[in-house]
Amino acid sequence: MDKKGSSKNRARRKVELDAVSSWVEDGASVLDLGCGRGILLGELVRLRHIYAVGVDSDFKKISLCLKRGINSYHGDILDALSIFPEKSFDWIVCSRTLPELENASEVLLRALKVGKRVAVGFVNHAYWRNRLATLLTGDRIVNEVFPSRWESSRPINPISVKSFKKFCQKNDIRIIRSHFLRGDWERSCKIIPSLFAGYAIFEIQKD
């Protein structure tokens, strides 16, 4: 990964940390689905003194997560969720994980049962530069939102701000609050996020 890509990744992690750490209360229990190396959980432990548990299918990443002293589960996310009873976590975090899942809706609906609240972050597929590139060239653009070509990227289920809101409405999921970033991953997006947001973070809940 080049320096620019690495900088963008740091910017994404920082904005997610800023948003989630402002939402999560001190001492909360947090389950991170697709926790990777445990960077977000580690920072939440430091800032909020949370009880942290991570889940990831990548054994190498789970090993690094364990080295950080974070309780971790290696395996399928849905299998991991089936272990926990309802409302056993104050928060479940799903950061950039949903687009890579084959059973994304099932995972999200189960997470809403296991967690009292769920924080979901994803790249907005309907970002205006992506729309324009498809319209003018018929090809997917390589930019801040999609930094690699389709042939060198992982399988992905595109999610847009609008389609996520429709999913929540259809399944009686309450959107508590949201935070949107522009394509630079740094500035907040205040106007028409379905078009101008490069990244979206939602807090959701199902009673």
N, C-alpha and C positions, 0 to 999 in steps of 0.2 A: 504494500500500500504506500502511495506517495505521501509527501508531507501535507499536501492539501487535503487528501482523503482522511489522513489521521487527524488533522485539525477539525474537520467536519464531525468526525466521530466523537471527539472530545466535546465539541459544542453540543451535540445531541445528548450525550451523557449528562452534561452540566445542566441543561434545561430540564431534563427529566428529573434529575436530583433536586433542582430548585423547586419544581412544582410538587413532586411527591413528598419531599421533606416538609414543605409548608402545609400539606394536607394531613400527613401522618402524625399522630400524637405521640408524645414521649411514652416509651415503654410498651408500645403496641406490638402485636404479633403480626408478622408479615411473611407471606409466602410468595416467592418470585418464580413465575412460570417462564422457563427459558432463561435462567439466571446467568448463563455464561460463566465467566470467571468470578462472579460475585462482587463486581465493582460497586454496583448500585446498593446492594445489600450491605456491603462493608461500610459504605459512607453513611447509610441510614443507622447502622449500629453505632457509628462514631457520633453522629449528630443527634440521634433521637433515642439511642439506647434501646433499640427494638429487640424483640426475640425474632431471629431471622431463620428462615428455611428456604433453600433453593432447590429447584428441579431443572434438570437439563438432560438431553439425550447424548450429549458429547462427553465421553468419559474424561478426556484430557481437561476440559473446562471444569468439570466437577472436581477433579483432583486439585486444580488451582483454587477452587472455591473452598475446599476443605482445608487447604493450607492457610486460608484467611481465618480459619476457625469458625466457619459458617456450616451449620447443619445442612447437608445436601442429599438429594435423592437422584440417583442415576437411572434414567429410564423414561418411559412414555409418560407424557404429561397427564393424559386422561387416567392412566392407571394410578398415577400418584394421587390425583384428586379423589379417586375412589376410596383411598385409605382413610381420608379424613371425614369426620362427621360434619353435619351442617353447622355453619357459623362458628367453626373452630379457629378461624383467623379473623383478626380485626380488618386486615387488608390483604388483598391479593394483587400483585403487580404483574401486568402482562405487557412488557415493553418490546415492541417490534417483533413479537412472537406470532401473533395471529395470522399474518399473511403467509407464514411458512407451514401452517398446519393443514392437514387434509380434513380434519374434523373440527374446524375452527368454531363453528356455532355450538357444537356439543361441549367443547372445552369451556367456552365462555359461559354458557348456561350452567354448567356444573360449578364453575368458579364462583358464580353468583350465589350458589347455595352454600359452598364451603366458606366463603368470605362474607363478612358483613358489608364490605365495600370493595370495589374493584377499580384499579387504575389501569387504563388501557392506552398505550401509545402506538401510533402507526404513521407511516408515510402516506400522505394524501395523494392517491393515484390521479386525482382529477386536478392537480396543480396546473395552473394556466399554461405554463411552458410545455408541459406534457401534452395537453390538449392541442396546442398550436402546432407542435411538431408532428403529431399524428395527422392533423388536418392538412398540413402543407406538404409533408413528405411521405406520409403513410408508414413512417418508421418511428420506433421509440427513441427519444432523445437521450443522450448521456449528459446528465447535469447533476446538480447538488442532490436532487431528490432520487434519481436513479443513476448512481455513479458508475455503473458497468453495463456492458452490452448483455442482451438476454442470454447469449450463448455461454457467457462466463459467470452468470449469476445463478443463485439457487432458485429452485421452483418457488413461485410466489403467487398468492391469490390477491389481486389488487383490491385495496379498500380505499374508498373515498369518504370524506367527511359526511357527504349527503347519504351515501349508502349505509354508513354506520348508524346514523340517526334513524334511518328508516328501519333498520334491524331492531334497534332499541324500541321504537314505537310498536312494531309488529309483535314483539315479545314482552310488552308491558314492563320494560326496563326503564328505570328513572335515571335521567342524566342530572347529576347533582351540580357539576360544574365542568368547565372545559378550559383548555389553554391552547392557543394556536401560535405557531411560528411561521414566519415567512420562509422563502426558499433558502435564505442564508443561515437558517437554524439559530439565529441570534435575536432578531427583532420580532416583537409580538405582532401578530396579524389581527387587526381590529375590524377590518372591512371584508365582507363576503369570504369567510374562511374556506368555504367549499371550492372557491376558485383560486384564492391567493395564498392559502396556507400550504406550506411544504410539509409540515408535521403537525399532528394533533394529539393532544392528551385529554382523555375524558375520565372523570370519576363517575361511576355508575353504581346502581343499587337495585335490587329486586326484593320487594317486601314479601 
